[in-house]
Amino acid sequence: MALSATGKFSVAAAALLAASVIGTGAANAAQCGNNGAGYNAWLKQTLAEAPSRGIGKAGINALANTKYATATINADRNQKSFKLSLKEFMQKRGSDAIIKRGKAHKQANAALFANIEKRYGVPAGPLLAIWGMETGFGNYLGKQHTLSAVATLAYDCRRSAFFTEQLYAALKLIDNKDLNPNAIGAMHGEIGQTQFLPLNVLKYGVDGDGSGHIDMINSKADALASTANFLVGHGWKRGAGYQQGEPNYGAIKGWNAATVYQQSIAIMGKAIDGK
């Protein structure tokens, strides 16, 4: 399949390839790689496979315009474990500022948080702590092309199976018009104001503002309602506490595997809720 001058598959080429495989109903499994050299071959194979995974024209065209994201691979290879103490971690994350701003956001969006708590049983505090820690209350969502990041990690052999599922989820979101093909976000393809991976948007995403779409990037109502729904999906019980040793702390563990992160959500959430 010919490549364009930019090294990407053209939309027309992608459509032609998709049509050919729909007719045969079969495609070769895409081969992962450990550097960018094999990305275009992988992309060709994945474009051939996409229709059999239920991906439509919009998703296929978006995938055809991805490119190998070197910055994503560099970030993935240089991840560091959470080695800071709780105090050091909270200071580094700016917990005092998050608590102060969280209280202001709670007051300014009182009706929204009341509606979310009524529907899901999740109070404002932990949602605001997550929102503040993930993106500074929506002020910084990242600078990487989301679909290229996810596609690159699906191609990369280190966690190919996991990110292949994330890639197909992202393509379905594009087909559903719940994700812009040109969306910009975090280095590993996390989406929106509370940084959901694509598969979690499919599983837990909520249209919180009644627009008819799930817009995790531009709608704080969608992002926050979806976050509450995620916590419910991970065992959150209405009316129970969420500090360490209390029933809902387990749901916070579902949000992030790092102990200091979990503790910070609980502590800041409690301070924001004023309890």
ZIKACOR-V679105 format. One record per residue. N is the residue number from 1. RES is the residue in one letter. SS is DSSP state (alpha for helix, beta for strand, coil for the rest). NEAR is the number of other C-alpha atoms within 10 Angstrom. D_CENTER is the distance of its C-alpha to the mean C-alpha in whole Angstrom. Layout:
# ZIKACOR-V679105
n->N res->RES ss->SS near->NEAR d_center->D_CENTER
n->N res->RES ss->SS near->NEAR d_center->D_CENTER
This chain:
# ZIKACOR-V679105
n->1 res->M ss->coil near->12 d_center->31
n->2 res->A ss->coil near->10 d_center->32
n->3 res->L ss->coil near->12 d_center->29
n->4 res->S ss->coil near->12 d_center->30
n->5 res->A ss->coil near->8 d_center->31
n->6 res->T ss->coil near->9 d_center->27
n->7 res->G ss->coil near->13 d_center->27
n->8 res->K ss->coil near->20 d_center->24
n->9 res->F ss->coil near->24 d_center->25
n->10 res->S ss->coil near->18 d_center->27
n->11 res->V ss->alpha near->18 d_center->26
n->12 res->A ss->alpha near->11 d_center->29
n->13 res->A ss->alpha near->18 d_center->29
n->14 res->A ss->alpha near->23 d_center->26
n->15 res->A ss->alpha near->19 d_center->27
n->16 res->L ss->alpha near->13 d_center->30
n->17 res->L ss->alpha near->19 d_center->29
n->18 res->A ss->alpha near->24 d_center->27
n->19 res->A ss->alpha near->15 d_center->30
n->20 res->S ss->alpha near->14 d_center->32
n->21 res->V ss->alpha near->17 d_center->30
n->22 res->I ss->alpha near->15 d_center->29
n->23 res->G ss->alpha near->8 d_center->33
n->24 res->T ss->alpha near->8 d_center->33
n->25 res->G ss->coil near->12 d_center->30
n->26 res->A ss->coil near->13 d_center->30
n->27 res->A ss->coil near->17 d_center->28
n->28 res->N ss->coil near->10 d_center->28
n->29 res->A ss->coil near->11 d_center->25
n->30 res->A ss->coil near->18 d_center->23
n->31 res->Q ss->coil near->17 d_center->24
n->32 res->C ss->coil near->21 d_center->22
n->33 res->G ss->beta near->19 d_center->23
n->34 res->N ss->coil near->13 d_center->23
n->35 res->N ss->coil near->14 d_center->24
n->36 res->G ss->alpha near->15 d_center->23
n->37 res->A ss->alpha near->10 d_center->27
n->38 res->G ss->alpha near->15 d_center->26
n->39 res->Y ss->alpha near->23 d_center->22
n->40 res->N ss->alpha near->20 d_center->24
n->41 res->A ss->alpha near->14 d_center->26
n->42 res->W ss->alpha near->21 d_center->23
n->43 res->L ss->alpha near->25 d_center->22
n->44 res->K ss->alpha near->23 d_center->25
n->45 res->Q ss->alpha near->17 d_center->25
n->46 res->T ss->alpha near->25 d_center->21
n->47 res->L ss->alpha near->24 d_center->22
n->48 res->A ss->alpha near->27 d_center->25
n->49 res->E ss->alpha near->23 d_center->23
n->50 res->A ss->alpha near->21 d_center->20
n->51 res->P ss->alpha near->21 d_center->23
n->52 res->S ss->alpha near->15 d_center->24
n->53 res->R ss->alpha near->10 d_center->20
n->54 res->G ss->coil near->12 d_center->20
n->55 res->I ss->coil near->21 d_center->19
n->56 res->G ss->coil near->18 d_center->21
n->57 res->K ss->alpha near->18 d_center->22
n->58 res->A ss->alpha near->18 d_center->20
n->59 res->G ss->alpha near->24 d_center->17
n->60 res->I ss->alpha near->25 d_center->20
n->61 res->N ss->alpha near->22 d_center->21
n->62 res->A ss->alpha near->19 d_center->17
n->63 res->L ss->alpha near->28 d_center->17
n->64 res->A ss->alpha near->22 d_center->21
n->65 res->N ss->coil near->20 d_center->20
n->66 res->T ss->coil near->24 d_center->17
n->67 res->K ss->coil near->21 d_center->19
n->68 res->Y ss->coil near->24 d_center->19
n->69 res->A ss->coil near->21 d_center->17
n->70 res->T ss->alpha near->14 d_center->19
n->71 res->A ss->alpha near->13 d_center->17
n->72 res->T ss->alpha near->22 d_center->14
n->73 res->I ss->alpha near->19 d_center->17
n->74 res->N ss->alpha near->11 d_center->19
n->75 res->A ss->alpha near->12 d_center->16
n->76 res->D ss->alpha near->14 d_center->15
n->77 res->R ss->alpha near->10 d_center->19
n->78 res->N ss->coil near->9 d_center->20
n->79 res->Q ss->coil near->8 d_center->17
n->80 res->K ss->coil near->8 d_center->20
n->81 res->S ss->coil near->7 d_center->20
n->82 res->F ss->coil near->13 d_center->20
n->83 res->K ss->coil near->10 d_center->24
n->84 res->L ss->coil near->11 d_center->25
n->85 res->S ss->coil near->11 d_center->27
n->86 res->L ss->alpha near->16 d_center->25
n->87 res->K ss->alpha near->12 d_center->27
n->88 res->E ss->alpha near->12 d_center->26
n->89 res->F ss->alpha near->16 d_center->23
n->90 res->M ss->alpha near->21 d_center->23
n->91 res->Q ss->alpha near->12 d_center->25
n->92 res->K ss->alpha near->10 d_center->23
n->93 res->R ss->alpha near->17 d_center->20
n->94 res->G ss->coil near->14 d_center->23
n->95 res->S ss->alpha near->21 d_center->23
n->96 res->D ss->alpha near->13 d_center->26
n->97 res->A ss->alpha near->13 d_center->24
n->98 res->I ss->alpha near->23 d_center->21
n->99 res->I ss->alpha near->22 d_center->24
n->100 res->K ss->alpha near->13 d_center->26
n->101 res->R ss->alpha near->18 d_center->23
n->102 res->G ss->alpha near->29 d_center->22
n->103 res->K ss->alpha near->21 d_center->25
n->104 res->A ss->alpha near->13 d_center->26
n->105 res->H ss->alpha near->16 d_center->22
n->106 res->K ss->alpha near->19 d_center->23
n->107 res->Q ss->alpha near->12 d_center->27
n->108 res->A ss->alpha near->11 d_center->26
n->109 res->N ss->coil near->13 d_center->23
n->110 res->A ss->alpha near->13 d_center->26
n->111 res->A ss->alpha near->11 d_center->26
n->112 res->L ss->alpha near->19 d_center->22
n->113 res->F ss->alpha near->23 d_center->22
n->114 res->A ss->alpha near->15 d_center->25
n->115 res->N ss->alpha near->15 d_center->24
n->116 res->I ss->alpha near->23 d_center->20
n->117 res->E ss->alpha near->17 d_center->23
n->118 res->K ss->alpha near->12 d_center->25
n->119 res->R ss->alpha near->13 d_center->23
n->120 res->Y ss->alpha near->18 d_center->21
n->121 res->G ss->coil near->19 d_center->23
n->122 res->V ss->coil near->27 d_center->20
n->123 res->P ss->coil near->21 d_center->22
n->124 res->A ss->alpha near->25 d_center->21
n->125 res->G ss->alpha near->25 d_center->21
n->126 res->P ss->alpha near->26 d_center->18
n->127 res->L ss->alpha near->25 d_center->16
n->128 res->L ss->alpha near->28 d_center->17
n->129 res->A ss->alpha near->27 d_center->17
n->130 res->I ss->alpha near->28 d_center->13
n->131 res->W ss->alpha near->24 d_center->13
n->132 res->G ss->alpha near->25 d_center->16
n->133 res->M ss->alpha near->21 d_center->14
n->134 res->E ss->alpha near->19 d_center->11
n->135 res->T ss->alpha near->17 d_center->12
n->136 res->G ss->coil near->21 d_center->16
n->137 res->F ss->coil near->20 d_center->15
n->138 res->G ss->coil near->19 d_center->14
n->139 res->N ss->coil near->11 d_center->16
n->140 res->Y ss->coil near->13 d_center->14
n->141 res->L ss->coil near->21 d_center->10
n->142 res->G ss->coil near->19 d_center->11
n->143 res->K ss->coil near->11 d_center->14
n->144 res->Q ss->beta near->20 d_center->12
n->145 res->H ss->beta near->21 d_center->12
n->146 res->T ss->alpha near->29 d_center->9
n->147 res->L ss->alpha near->32 d_center->11
n->148 res->S ss->alpha near->28 d_center->13
n->149 res->A ss->alpha near->28 d_center->11
n->150 res->V ss->alpha near->30 d_center->10
n->151 res->A ss->alpha near->28 d_center->13
n->152 res->T ss->alpha near->31 d_center->15
n->153 res->L ss->alpha near->29 d_center->13
n->154 res->A ss->alpha near->26 d_center->14
n->155 res->Y ss->alpha near->29 d_center->18
n->156 res->D ss->beta near->24 d_center->18
n->157 res->C ss->alpha near->15 d_center->20
n->158 res->R ss->alpha near->15 d_center->19
n->159 res->R ss->alpha near->12 d_center->16
n->160 res->S ss->alpha near->20 d_center->17
n->161 res->A ss->alpha near->15 d_center->17
n->162 res->F ss->alpha near->11 d_center->13
n->163 res->F ss->alpha near->25 d_center->11
n->164 res->T ss->alpha near->19 d_center->14
n->165 res->E ss->alpha near->14 d_center->13
n->166 res->Q ss->alpha near->25 d_center->9
n->167 res->L ss->alpha near->28 d_center->11
n->168 res->Y ss->alpha near->23 d_center->13
n->169 res->A ss->alpha near->22 d_center->10
n->170 res->A ss->alpha near->31 d_center->9
n->171 res->L ss->alpha near->28 d_center->13
n->172 res->K ss->alpha near->23 d_center->14
n->173 res->L ss->alpha near->23 d_center->11
n->174 res->I ss->alpha near->24 d_center->13
n->175 res->D ss->alpha near->20 d_center->17
n->176 res->N ss->coil near->15 d_center->16
n->177 res->K ss->coil near->16 d_center->16
n->178 res->D ss->coil near->21 d_center->12
n->179 res->L ss->coil near->24 d_center->11
n->180 res->N ss->coil near->18 d_center->13
n->181 res->P ss->coil near->23 d_center->14
n->182 res->N ss->coil near->15 d_center->15
n->183 res->A ss->coil near->16 d_center->12
n->184 res->I ss->beta near->21 d_center->11
n->185 res->G ss->beta near->22 d_center->9
n->186 res->A ss->coil near->21 d_center->8
n->187 res->M ss->coil near->23 d_center->10
n->188 res->H ss->coil near->25 d_center->8
n->189 res->G ss->coil near->29 d_center->6
n->190 res->E ss->coil near->25 d_center->3
n->191 res->I ss->beta near->27 d_center->4
n->192 res->G ss->coil near->29 d_center->7
n->193 res->Q ss->coil near->30 d_center->9
n->194 res->T ss->coil near->27 d_center->8
n->195 res->Q ss->coil near->25 d_center->5
n->196 res->F ss->beta near->23 d_center->3
n->197 res->L ss->coil near->20 d_center->2
n->198 res->P ss->alpha near->28 d_center->5
n->199 res->L ss->alpha near->19 d_center->8
n->200 res->N ss->alpha near->18 d_center->7
n->201 res->V ss->alpha near->27 d_center->7
n->202 res->L ss->alpha near->17 d_center->10
n->203 res->K ss->alpha near->13 d_center->11
n->204 res->Y ss->alpha near->18 d_center->11
n->205 res->G ss->coil near->25 d_center->10
n->206 res->V ss->coil near->24 d_center->14
n->207 res->D ss->coil near->18 d_center->16
n->208 res->G ss->coil near->22 d_center->17
n->209 res->D ss->coil near->16 d_center->19
n->210 res->G ss->coil near->10 d_center->21
n->211 res->S ss->coil near->10 d_center->20
n->212 res->G ss->coil near->11 d_center->20
n->213 res->H ss->coil near->18 d_center->16
n->214 res->I ss->coil near->25 d_center->13
n->215 res->D ss->coil near->25 d_center->12
n->216 res->M ss->coil near->27 d_center->9
n->217 res->I ss->coil near->21 d_center->10
n->218 res->N ss->coil near->12 d_center->14
n->219 res->S ss->coil near->18 d_center->14
n->220 res->K ss->alpha near->20 d_center->14
n->221 res->A ss->alpha near->22 d_center->16
n->222 res->D ss->alpha near->25 d_center->13
n->223 res->A ss->alpha near->30 d_center->11
n->224 res->L ss->alpha near->25 d_center->13
n->225 res->A ss->alpha near->27 d_center->15
n->226 res->S ss->alpha near->26 d_center->11
n->227 res->T ss->alpha near->29 d_center->11
n->228 res->A ss->alpha near->26 d_center->15
n->229 res->N ss->alpha near->21 d_center->14
n->230 res->F ss->alpha near->24 d_center->12
n->231 res->L ss->alpha near->26 d_center->15
n->232 res->V ss->alpha near->19 d_center->17
n->233 res->G ss->alpha near->14 d_center->16
n->234 res->H ss->coil near->16 d_center->16
n->235 res->G ss->coil near->15 d_center->20
n->236 res->W ss->coil near->23 d_center->20
n->237 res->K ss->coil near->17 d_center->24
n->238 res->R ss->coil near->16 d_center->25
n->239 res->G ss->coil near->12 d_center->28
n->240 res->A ss->coil near->13 d_center->27
n->241 res->G ss->coil near->15 d_center->26
n->242 res->Y ss->coil near->24 d_center->23
n->243 res->Q ss->coil near->18 d_center->25
n->244 res->Q ss->coil near->14 d_center->26
n->245 res->G ss->coil near->9 d_center->28
n->246 res->E ss->coil near->10 d_center->27
n->247 res->P ss->coil near->16 d_center->26
n->248 res->N ss->coil near->23 d_center->22
n->249 res->Y ss->alpha near->21 d_center->22
n->250 res->G ss->alpha near->18 d_center->20
n->251 res->A ss->alpha near->19 d_center->18
n->252 res->I ss->alpha near->26 d_center->16
n->253 res->K ss->alpha near->17 d_center->17
n->254 res->G ss->alpha near->15 d_center->14
n->255 res->W ss->alpha near->17 d_center->12
n->256 res->N ss->coil near->12 d_center->13
n->257 res->A ss->coil near->11 d_center->15
n->258 res->A ss->coil near->13 d_center->17
n->259 res->T ss->alpha near->13 d_center->20
n->260 res->V ss->alpha near->19 d_center->21
n->261 res->Y ss->alpha near->21 d_center->17
n->262 res->Q ss->alpha near->22 d_center->18
n->263 res->Q ss->alpha near->19 d_center->21
n->264 res->S ss->alpha near->21 d_center->20
n->265 res->I ss->alpha near->29 d_center->18
n->266 res->A ss->alpha near->23 d_center->21
n->267 res->I ss->alpha near->20 d_center->24
n->268 res->M ss->alpha near->25 d_center->22
n->269 res->G ss->alpha near->26 d_center->22
n->270 res->K ss->alpha near->20 d_center->25
n->271 res->A ss->alpha near->18 d_center->26
n->272 res->I ss->alpha near->24 d_center->25
n->273 res->D ss->alpha near->16 d_center->26
n->274 res->G ss->coil near->9 d_center->29
n->275 res->K ss->coil near->7 d_center->30
